[in-house]
Amino acid sequence: MKNPKGRMDESILVCVYYGPNGERLIKRGCKIASMLNCPLYILTIDALPYDELDAEKSDYIERWKQLAIEHNVEEFMIKDNEKRPAAKVIAEVAREKHITQIIIGQTAKSRWEEITKGSFMNVLLREIPFVDFHVVSVDRSLKTEEGHYEKGCRAYLTKDKEGAYRLSFSHPKDAVFEGIFFKEQGTDFNNGVFKFMNDNKMMQVHITDDDVTEPEVVASCTARIKEEMLKK
């Protein structure tokens, strides 16, 4: 039996999507709900029916369910086979559950996506204006067995005239992707790993002397964005 919550004037909704940041969002929501002693809900949305989800997605959902049980979450909700925009679904749940605070993950879109599609946060603010939002950034620590990377810093990928992708720490107008760069320890050069979000998935490429060593990965991501834009 759930413990009665002390404050019913506050209610928190955590919106999670597949990837390493989902568990971090839930734990942040649990911490805030515990401090406020208020109900906590978890929501995930998928366009596919639940029985058609692949093994990776199913594993994420099972882990989230386990966290919900461990932290006495009010309700874990899966909106599967959902064809409506995510913002519409989140707004509907927020009204049904009388949500006052929403926790979402950082959507590190490319500059082109921001211009053409608009900010997801702005869409949410229009749908549910009287709700407080907490935006949790992508974890800036890179966990490896060797543990030889420095703490991540914000960086950008640009494309030069020869078609090569390069790392930049200033924010250029023609940035292809924004993300986090993890520099190898013990080097004076910009060698390491660049991680970025694309189509709600975490991608990564290796950097050597500011250059992307797997340009085909970045090229495929930009091509996918163009394809999506042509469908609109």
N, C-alpha and C positions, 0 to 999 in steps of 0.2 A: 504493500500500500504506500502511495506517495505521501511524502510529508507535506502538510499544508503550507502554502506560501504566505509570507507575511504581507507582501505588497502586491495587490492586484491592480493598482493603478499603473504599474509598469509591466511590460511583457516584451520579451526579446525573441526575434526570429533570426536564425543563422541560415544563410543561403549557401549551399555547398555545391561544387561541381568537381568532376573527376580530376585528380591530380594531387600532388603532395601538399598543397595548401589547405585542403579540406579539413584535415584533422586539426590543423593549427587554428582554423576559424572556429571549429566546435569548442576547442579548449578555451579560446578567448571568450566565446559566448558563455561558457559554463562559469568562467571566472567572474564575469560581470553580473550574471544572474545570481551567483552566490553572494556577491557583495550587496546586491539590491534585495536579495531574498524574494525573487519574483519568478514567474513561469518562463520557461525556455522552450522554444520550438525549433526543430531542424527541418529544412526543406531542400529537396533536390528535384530537378526537373529534367526530363529526357523526352525527346521526340519519338523514341522507340518504345514499343510495349516492353514491360518488365521481363517477360520470358524470352525476349530476343536480344537482351543485353549480353555482351561478350564476357568472358571470364574476368578480365581486368576490371571492368565496371562493376561486376557483381561483387568482386573482392572489396572494392572501395565501399560499396553500400553495406556489406556485412560488417566492416570495421566501424562505419559510422553508427550502425545500429548498436554495436557493442558499446561504443562510447556513450550513446544515449541512455543505455541501461545503467552503465557505471555511474553516470552523473545525474540520474533521476530526472531526465528530460521529460517534459510534459507530453510531447508527441513528436515522433519522427515521421515525416510525410514524404511520400514519393509520388510525384505527379508524372506518371509515365504516359506514353502515347499522346503527348501533349503537342498540339500543332500551333498553339497561340504563342505570341512573343513572350519571352521569359518575364519581362517587366509586367505584363498584364497578369500573369499567374501569381507573381509575387505580391502584386497589389491586391488581388482577390483574397489571397491567404491572409495578408496583413489586416484586411477589413474584417474577415471572419473571426480571426483570433484576437482582435483588438490590440494589435501590435503597436508598441510605442518606439521601439528601437530595432533596427535591422543591421546585421553584420554581413558584409559581403567582402569578397576578395578583390584584390587589385586586378584590373583588366588592362594589362600593358599592351595596348594596341599600337600599331604603327601610326605615324602622323597621317598617312593617307586614309586609313580606316576612320580616324577621328573626324576628318574633314567630310568624308563621303557618307559615313553611317551615323555620325554624331556620338556623343558620350552616353554610355549606358546609364551612368549616374544621373545625367540630366533627364533622361527618359523616366527613370524611377521617381525623381523629384516632382515631375509633372503628374505622374500617376498617383502618388501618395505624398503630398507636400507636408503633411503634419506628422512626420515621423523623423526621428533622429537616426542618422546613418553613421556606422563605423566602417571605414574601409581599411582592411588589413593588407599590408604589403606582402609581396612574395618574400619568403625567408632569405635573408642575405648571407647565410652561412652555407658553405658547400661541404657536405659530409662525405668523406672518402676514407677508405681504409688507411691510406697513407697520411691524410690530414695535412698536406703540404700546400694548401691554398690560403691566401690572405682573405680577410673578410671582404665580401663583395661591395662594389661601389657602382653607382649608376653610370651607364655608358650607352653608346649608340653605334649602330652600324650604318655606314654610308657606302655608296657605290661610286667609284671613280670613272673617268672617261674610258678606261680600258675594260671596264666591266668587273673589276675586282672589288670585293667587299672589304672595308677597312674599319677599324675601331676608332671611335672618337669620344672624348670626354666632355666636349662642349656640345651644346644642343643645336646642331645645324638644321636649317629649314628643310633640307632634302634627306633627313634621316629615314632610313628604310625600316629599322626596328629600334625600339628602346628596350633596354634590359639591364642585367646585372653582370659585371665583369669580375671574375675571380682570378686574381693574379697569382702565379706560382711564387712561392717563397724562395728567397735567395737569388733572384734575378733582377738585373737593372732594366731589362727589356719588358715590354708588354706581352708576355707569354702567359697563357692560361686558358680559361673557359668562359665563354659568353653565353648566358642563359636568357631566353626571351619567350614570351607567350605568343602563340599563333593558333588561331581557331580553338581557343580554350585548352590548348595543350602546351606543356612546357617543352621547349626545344633547346638544344645546346650545340654550339660549334666551338672548335678549338681555335685559339688565336696564337700566331707566331709573329713576333715583331710587328704588331698591329694588324696583320693580315689574317683574314679568315681562311683556314686551311681546307674547309669543306664548303666551297661556294655553292655547290649544287644543292645543299640543304637550304640555304637562304633563298636561292633562286626558285626552288620548288614551293617555298612558303609564299613568296611574292606572286608567283604564278597562280596559286590557289586563291589568293585575295582577288586578283584580277578576274578569275573565273566567277567568283561569287558576285562581284560587282556587275558583270555582264548579265547575270541572271536577274538582277534587280529591275 
